[in-house]
Amino acid sequence: MSPTSRPPFRVGLIGYGLAGSAFHAPLIATTPGLQLDAVVTANPDRRAQLREEHPGARAVDTPEQLLADPGALDLIVIASPNRTHVPLARAALEAGLATVVDKPLAATAAEARELCELAEARQMLLSVFQNRRWDGDFLTARRLVEEGALGRVHRFESRFERFRPKPKAGWRELADPAEVGGTLYDLGSHLVDQALTLFGPVESVYAEIDVRRDGAVVDDDAFLALTHAGGTRSHLWTSAITPLAGPRLRVLGDRAGYVKSGMDPQEGDLRAGHRPGGDRPWGAEDPAQYGLLGTDESAVRTPTDPGDYPAYYAGIATALATGTPPPVDPRDAVATLAVLEAARTCAATGNAVRLG
């Protein structure tokens, strides 16, 4: 049976909070070859939301109930709180199910490595949802780097900054390390993944990690300086206490630079209920938000490549159908977590940490 003629792969989604309802469910439901079959949520309000948004999907009370009949599914997607990622991924893989885990894959590089080894031993697909590899600004920067339009890149700057001066209730603000809360492992996971995707392995990590807001008990402001093996330096910021955000991206080479402000529109569109394949181009950015390419004397507005979050689950469907690698290698998450762990060590000791 060809990949195009086989029945869709049945997907079980664990979690219907923000990640599950706004990102995973709509992207799964609009991907050819995938079918959102079941969603784990015991919350009555979220069940009602599920019935309205995905009436063809069944609600399940617990992950244990979902995994009790692994033959009814082809793929498990884990979009539950971070502390559950490792045990649920292990249970899904041991049940013989391909597995996608929202970032971060684990709390530590060692735990992530163990999951990779389990998936490899069982010859099961394991992947991490790193959707921001498909942000339009990052796709544009990656293309410019690969085309050589910037020359030899010596510095990459990237920011995910917000202004939320009062901590919000929820597990991300809890002090227990098992919750894997704080901005470093949340948005920092994206920043480090993007830097490694562009410029490869890291040799040295310096970091400043702080708790700035009154009442906060987890990190809410962080800066990382990475030295890549190829010589490029990445400067990364993530913060919940930034009243005026800096440029989203600045990439500096010996021929030209690229600077871009503003956020990719896909998250806002998904949270507002828009879906890929609708009546307007997906991932297209307002031209007023285009970045600048060139030098101070010759910079020109450069169209942003369309963002493409749907590409992730399209890649998952292809991997399931053909046995080819998934769109995000889980070993990439091990490398990202090693950098984040080194950042914590540096912030605690004041000394840069060498890797490798």
FENZITA-V704832 format. One record per run of one state. SS is the DSSP state (H for helix, E for strand, L for the rest). FROM is the first residue (numbers start at 1). TO is the last residue. If there is no record, write none. Layout:
SS | FROM | TO
SS | FROM | TO
This chain:
L | 1 | 8
E | 9 | 14
L | 15 | 17
H | 18 | 29
L | 30 | 33
E | 34 | 40
L | 41 | 43
H | 44 | 53
L | 54 | 57
E | 58 | 60
L | 61 | 62
H | 63 | 67
L | 68 | 69
H | 70 | 72
L | 73 | 74
E | 75 | 78
L | 79 | 81
H | 82 | 94
L | 95 | 97
E | 98 | 102
L | 103 | 108
H | 109 | 122
L | 123 | 125
E | 126 | 129
L | 130 | 130
H | 131 | 134
L | 135 | 135
H | 136 | 147
L | 148 | 152
E | 153 | 161
L | 162 | 162
E | 163 | 163
L | 164 | 170
H | 171 | 173
L | 174 | 176
H | 177 | 179
L | 180 | 182
H | 183 | 199
L | 200 | 201
E | 202 | 210
L | 211 | 220
E | 221 | 228
L | 229 | 232
E | 233 | 239
L | 240 | 240
E | 241 | 241
L | 242 | 248
E | 249 | 253
L | 254 | 256
E | 257 | 260
L | 261 | 265
H | 266 | 271
L | 272 | 286
H | 287 | 289
L | 290 | 290
E | 291 | 294
L | 295 | 299
E | 300 | 302
L | 303 | 309
H | 310 | 322
L | 323 | 329
H | 330 | 349
L | 350 | 352
E | 353 | 354
L | 355 | 356
